[in-house]
């Protein structure tokens, strides 16, 4: 989205009529005035909800940067979960006392699996008094035949995962039956990366292979890297795995710190009918730089590794604040909030409002994420009105089911509650944005891709959202030659001319103008009261159209694009035309 009018479309040819909006046939098609780009601003497209190697998914920052470049998205906001950046209450140690083992009330669970043609396998938790960490149990993992007996571990809510940039693993191992045909593998599933030298795109896998060699060595085969290490039979030895150093050595082209410890499993591998047996104890996750704000400093350090690597993509750090109803925080000073122990989300409305106030005190804007995850559309509408959107500045409306989100959003607009509607990808994989369930990007009118300019545009409602694969045009609403999308002006005239802007509608699509009376009905009537007029794409002209709007007692309007199948694929933020300021007043950024 590099310019306003790449192919020059929009402007009603006439005949658009809805209650409150009338366009006489042949009026104001603008043939005598070419479309113009608003002074000093340009459309900037943004992916506003992304998770990478400091969150729980498989995505790396590189994977998302690659997707942004492929999809011509200008800006990425890194909204990793705040408590995961800090590794708060993440797993610290596993003692191998049983198949389930709590720590701080949070579970660790082992799950067995086999591959190949094993004739025998077992996993037994046994008392081993001479284990390196003293009394307790250890895991005896055995296999016979040809294949691998795996034992995969997982902590509650993926709290074993996390970025590896400061993480070292320690594991006590005692081989009982070992050799070149009977080895122990400690396998770490890392993050998904774009293709590189000798490496296809995909998830990296780091394997430590113990017991089959007399000397340490590193080998790599595309996305799979192996570190061989000696492990003398009959002796307990504490093995230390420096994940960052080994990733650097195996894949020197990567930003090594841009990897998550996504998965962990232990396996005894045997060949040629051999039998292998290993005792395992005391698995330690040593994270050296997570106390206080250190996790955020570590994240900034990892991201500096991409300075200049993707010059066409700007990226900014942000957070998904996760211990209340989820909130994305853009701008501000990045101060991490306090986290409860254990890190269990509290959906209490008051708790969320308190968190919004905390974030506002530290600057920036706050977005209410996936608002229908614990609400229905009618209860969401009531919250938006009765609690004024919990005090947030933005709300994720561009997400599945978009029609329900828009329904609740129109209730807020009816009550002149100015919340900026944004779109969402919420992508944790980085493999293919276009294949995701939610592939909504947000665009703003801004003077640059600098963080403060983007935050100011979001705060003012100068935004629209669109399906990444279905619509890449620009939307705007103007009064008197100035952009007014998101504004709440007070007007005296009975009819006001609004210039509707839209570009690049795809074949078969239609532009709709949605209007509704601003009657401040409150929770007494928490339903939208809208009218819709539609213009087929064949009637659209030069990228803009002057639309007379009857104000009545107060009205708002917004635009949306429907594709040839009738699905909403884009929507603008509203413009309100009011007779008097709303009871809550007009925020300074929304004044016209």
N, C-alpha and C positions, 0 to 999 in steps of 0.2 A: 504494500500500500504506500507507494512512493509519491503519489500526487493525487490531487482531487479528482481530475477528470481525465483518466487515461483513455477512455473511449467515449466519454460524454453521453450519459443517459440520465434520464428522469425528466420531470416536468409534465404535469398532467395536460393532455391535449384538450381537456374539457370534459364536462359531464360528471366530475366527482362531486357527489352530493351526499352529505350525512347531516343529521340533525345537529345544528351548531356550526356546521361548516358547509359553505356553498361555493361552487365554482361554476359560474355560467359558461356555457359553451363558447369557446373562442376568446375568453378573457385572459389577458396577461400571460401569454405564452412566452414572452421574453425574447421574441425574435430580434428586437432592436438592441438587446443588451446581452453580450456574451457572458457566460458563467465566469465567476471570479473566485480566486483562492482567498480566503479571509486573511487579512493583513497580519504578517508575522507569525502565522500558525500553519501547521501541517498535520495531516493525520498520522498518528503514531500507533502501530498495532502492538499489543502486549499479551503475553501469556502470564496470567496473574496468579495462578495456583499450581505450583510445581513442587515435586519432591524428588530429591536426588540423594547423594550418598550420605547425607546426615539424617536421612529419614529411614523408613523401614522397607522401602521397595527396592527393585533391582536397578533403578536408573542411576546413572552417573550425571554429573554436570555436563560432561562432554556429549553424552547422548542427547540431552535436551538442547544444547547449543547447536548440535548437528541438525536436529529436527527444526529448530528455529530458522536456520539457514536454508534448509530445504523448502520450508513453507513460507519464506519471506516475512517472518515476524520480527519486528524491530527490537522489542524489549522483552526480557525475561525477569520475573520477580521470583527469587528463590525463597519459597515459603516452607522451608523445613519445619517440622514440629519442634516447638521450643524445648520441650523436655527431652527430646531425642538429641538435639544439639548438645545439651548439657549432660547426656547419658544419665539422667536422673533416675535412681533406683533401677538401673540396668544391672543385669546379672554380673556378679563379681567372682563367684567360685562355685564349682560343682564338685561334690565330695564322693560321688559314685556310691551313695548309700542305698540306692534303689532306683527303679524305673521312673519314679516321680520323687522330686526332692524340692521342697519349698525353700525360699530365701526371702526373708522379710514379708512372708505371707504370699509371695508370688511363686507360681509353680515352674519347675523345670521338668520336662517330660522327654524320655527316650522312646524312640520308635524303631523296631528292627526291620530290616529288609534284606533280601538276598538277590544276587544276580549271577548269572552263569550256571554251571552244573555242579552244585555242591552235593556231596554225599552226606554231610553232617555239618551242623552249626549249632552254637549255643551262646547264650549271654547270661552269666550268673554273677550275682553280687555276693562276694565271699569275704569272710573275715581274714585279713592279712596283717598280722601284728607288726611285720617288719616293713610296712609301707612307709614311704618317705615322710608322710605327714602324720604318722603316729596311728593310734587306735582308730578303728572304724572299718568300713567295708571298702572293697575295690571291685572293679568290673573285670571278670575273666571273659574275654571275647575269643571264640574259637571258630575255626572253619576247616573243612576237609574237602578235597576234590579239586575242582577247577572253577574258580569264581571268587566272589567277594561276599562276606557277611558284613552288612552295614548296620551301624547303630547311629541314628540321627537324633540330635538334640535340639530342643526348641524351648525357649522361655515364654512365659505369659506375655501376650501382646507384643511379641517380637522384641522383647527387651534384652535379648542377647545380641541383636543386630546393632549396627552403628558404624560410623566411619572408622577406618583403620589407621588414620594418620598418626594417632598417638597410642595405638593398641598393640600390646605384646601378649601372646598366649604362653602359658606354662602348663605342662602336662607331665605327670610322673608315669613312667613306663617301665615295666619289667617283662622282657620277652621270655617265654617259657619254651615254645617251639618256634624257631625262627630260622631264617636263611633266605637265599635268593628266591626260593620257591614258596616262601611263607613270610609275607611282610605285613607291617601295619601301616595304614594310610590315615593321615589326618587331613581331611578335605575341607577347604574353605571356599564356598561359593561367594564370588565377589560381585561387582556391578557390571551392567551392560555398557559396552563401549562401541563407538563406531569402528569401522574397519581401519586397520593400520598396516604397517609394513609386515607382510607375511601373516596377517591375522584377519580373519573375516569378522564382520560385525557380530556381536553377541556377548553373552555373559562370560566373564573370565572365571577360571577355576584354578585355585592354587592348592597343590597337593604336597604334603610332606610324607615321604616314604621312608619308614624306619625298618632297620633290621636286615636289609638285603645287601648292604655294602660296607666296605671298610673305610671309605672316604666320602666326604661331602661333595656334592656337585649339583649344579643347576642345569636343567634342560627345559626347552620350551617347544611346544607343538601347537602353533596357532594360538587359540584361546586357552590352552591348557599348559600350565607351568608346573614343573615337578622339582622338588628339592629332596635329594637323597641324603640320608644321614645314617651313620652307624648307630647301633643299639645293641650293646653286648648282652648275650643271653644270661639269664639268671641273676641280673643285677638291676636294682632300681636306679633309674637315672631321671633327673628332672630336665626335660627338654624345653628350651625357650625358642619360640617362633616369633621372629621379628618380621611381621607381615609387611610393613612398609619397605624395609630394606630388600626383602626378597622380591616384591613386586617391581621395585626399581631395577633390580638386576635382570629379572626375567623379561620385562617389557619396558625398555629404557625410553621409548617414544611417548609413554603415557605420563600424565600427572598422577603419580603413584598414589598420592593421598586421596584421589577422587575415587575411592572404592569403599563399599560397605561390606562388613562381615555379614553377608546376607544369610548364609546357611553354614552349618557345621555338622559333619558326620565323621565317625570313626569306622574303619573297616579293616578286617583281616582278609588279605588276598592270598589265594593259594593257586598253584599250578601243578599239573602232572600228578594229581592224586595225593599231593602232600597234605600235611596237617600243620596248621598254625595256631598258636595260642599266646595271648598277650594279656598281662594284667595292667589295668589302667586306674589311675587315681589322681585326684586333686587337679582339676582343670581350672586355671585362674585366668580371668580377663583383667589385664593390667592396663587401665586407661590413665595416662599420665597427665592429661591437660584438660580436665573437664570441670574443675571446681570453680564456682562463681561464674564469671563471664568468660572463663578460659575456653569453653567450648565454642563460643562465638568468635573469639580471636583465632582459634584453630580453623574454623570454617573460612574466615577471611583469608587466612594464609593459603589454604588449599585453592580458593578461587583466584588468588593472585597468579597462580600457575597458568591461568588462561588469558592473562593480559596480552592483548594483541593477537590472540590466536583466532578469534572470530570477529574481525573488524566490522562486519556488517550487523552485528548483534550487540546491543547494550544489555548489561545485566546488573541488577541491584539486589542486595540482600534484604530479606524481609523475614517474617515469622508466621507460622500458623500457631496461634496460642491455643493450647489443646486441653487444658484441665477444666474448662468451662465449655459452654456451647462454642464450637470452634470459631475463632476469629482470625482473620488475616490482618496483619499490622504492617502498613507501608509507611516508610519514612520514620521520623522520630530518632531517638538516640540508641535504640536497640537494647535497652535494659531488660534483662530476663526477669519475669515475675517469679514469685516464690511458688514452689511446687508442693503439692500434698504428697505424703507418703502413706500408702503406696500411690502411684500416679494414676488414680482413677478419676475419670471425667465426672464433673458435677454439672448437671443440666439445669440447676436451679436458676430461675430468671434473675433473682437478686444478685446471685454470685456473678452472673455474666455482666450485669450492669456495673457492678463494682470493678470488674476487670476492664471494662470499656473506659471507665473513669481513670483507672491507673494508666492505661495506654495513652489516653489523651493527655494526661499530665506529663508524659514523656514525648509528646509531639507526634506528628504524622496523622494518618487517617486509619480508621478501623472498619473492617468488612465483616458482616455476618455471613459465615460460610454455610453451605448446604442447609438452608433454614427449614426445609421440610424433613430433615432426618428424624426429628422428634415431634413434629407438628403435622397436622393436616392443613389444607389450604385455608379453611375457615378459621381455625384456631390461630394460624399464622397471621391472618388478616387482623384478627382482634388484637394480637400482640403488637403488630405494627402501629395500630391506632392507639390502643390504651397505654402502651409503654413507649410510644414514639420510636419503635424500632430498637429498643434497648439502648438507645443513645448512639448507635453506630452511624458512620458516615456513608458506608457502601453496603450493598447487599447482593449476594449471588442470585440473580434472576435468570441469567442465561445458563441453564442447566436442566437436565431431564427431571421431571416433565416440564418443559418450558411454558406450556399453556397454563398449568396450575400456578407456577411461580408468577407469571404475568397477572393472573387473576388476583392474587393477594396483593401484588404490587400496585395494581390499579385502585384497590381499596385505600392504600396509603396516599396515592395521588389525589383521590377524591377528597381527602382530608388535608391536602396541602402540606403533607409531610415529605420534605425533600430528601430522599435517599437516592444515592447514585446507584443505578442498576448496572451490574457488571456481569461478564461471562466467565466461564470456568472450564479448565481442562481437568484439574485435580489429577494430573498424570504422575504415576509412581514408577513407570516402566521406561519411558524414553525410547521405546522401540518404533512406534508409529502413531503419531498424534492423530492422524486422520482415521485410524481404526478404533479410536477410543469411544467409549459410551458418551462422554461429554467432550466436545471438541470446540468449545466456544472461546473465542478470543475477544478481548476488549480493546477498543481503539479510543483514543482521545485526541482532541485538538490541542496541540501544545507547541511551544516555540522551540523545543529541543527534546532530546531523550534524557536530559538530566533529571535526577530523582526529584528535585524540588519542583521543576516544571510539571512533571507528570502527576505528582501529588496534588498540586494546585488545580490542575485540570480535573482530576477525580473529585476533589472537594467541591468544585463548582458544578459538577454534573455535565461537563463537556465531554460526554462519552457515549458510545454505543457498543453493542456486542453483536457478534455474528458467528455462525457456523463456519469453522475454518475451511471446510471443503466446499461450501455452498455459496458463500457470498463474501467478496473481498472489496466491496465498494465503501463509500464514505457517506455518512448521514449527518445532517445538521438542520437546525431551525434558526431562522434569523428574524430580527426586528430592526427596521430602519438601517439595513446594511451592516448590522453587527450580529454576531452569533449570540443567540439567546437560549440555546438548549440548556436546561437545568435551572434557568432563572425563574424568579417569581415577581415580575413587575406588576405594579398597580397601574391600571389604565382607566381612562375616563370615557373613551370612545365606545360606542355600541358595537362597532365592527373594526377589527384590527387586521392588517395584512401581514401574514407570516410567510416568509420565503422558506419553502420546503426544499431541502437539498438532498439528493441521493445520486449516486453514480454506480455504473457497472452492474446494473441488474442483469442477471443471466436470462437467457431465452426462456420464455414461458413463465417467468416470475411476475409477481404483481407487488406494487407498493400500496400499502394501506395507511390511511391516516386514522388514528384512533383518538377520539375525543370523549371527554366526560365532564359533567358539571362538577364544580368544586362547591359542594354544599355543606361540608364539615358535618356529615351525618354521624360521625363517631361510631361507637360500638353499637348504637341503637340500630344501625342498618349496615352491618359490615359486609356489604357486597359491592362489586363494581357496578357503575352505571355508565356504560360506554356505548358509543355508536362508532361504526366503522364504515369508511368509504374506501373502495378499491379501484385502482387504476391498472389495467393490464399493461404489460411491458411494451406492447406495440404502440401504445399511445404516449409513451414517454419521449421527451425531447432532450434538451441541452444540459441536463444536470441540475436544474432548479425550476421552481414554479412558485408564483405569488398566489397565496391562498387567502381569500377573505374569511375571517373567523368571527362569528357572532359571540360576543363575550357573555351576554346575559348577566347573571349574578356572579359569574366567575366560571372559568373553564380551563381545562388543561388539554394538551394534545401531544401525541407522540407518533412516530411512524414505525412501521414494521414491514419486513419483506417476507412474502410467502413464495415458496418455490412452485414449480409446475404441479406438484402433488398436493399442494395446499399446506405444507408444513411451514411454521415460522422459522426462518433461517437468520433473521437479524432484527434488532429493535433498537430504537434510539431512546435516550432519556427524554423526559417530558419538558415542555415549556408550559408554565402556568400563566394565565392572564386573569388577574384578580381585581376586584373592586376595592378591596381594603386588605391590609396585611393580615395574615392568618394569626390566630390567637398566640401561637408560639413565636411569632415574629419571623423575620427573614434573616437567615445567616448572612453576614457580610459578603461571603463569597458567592451568594446566590442573588445579590442585588443587581439590578440592571440600570 
